[in-house]
Amino acid sequence: MAKRLKVRAISESEKQELERLSRSRTAPQRQVERAKIVLGWLAGETAEAIAEHVGCSTATVYNQAKAFNARGMVWTFGVFSRAAARR
């Protein structure tokens, strides 16, 4: 049985921004992937289905969902860096 992980509740404006990012052809690949992962969770998809749709591993899906829960939209746009996390 697949693990269940909930993504935090998001506002309508956050959802619209995620949807815009998920369709973008000019945004960095990482941002598009992150948006698709979060939208998949919100739609109730399993980690396996999201991973197949996005083209990544299930571990990546879980890690990205956890990061979104912890950091929110800042994480999506890549503003949060590993160096900042160590400070």
Buried (B, 14 or more C-beta within 10 A) or exposed (E): EEEEEEBEEBEEEBEEBBEEBBEEEEBEEEBBBBBBBBBBBBEEBBBEBBBEBBEBEBEBBBEBBEBBBEEEBEBBBEEBEEEEEEE
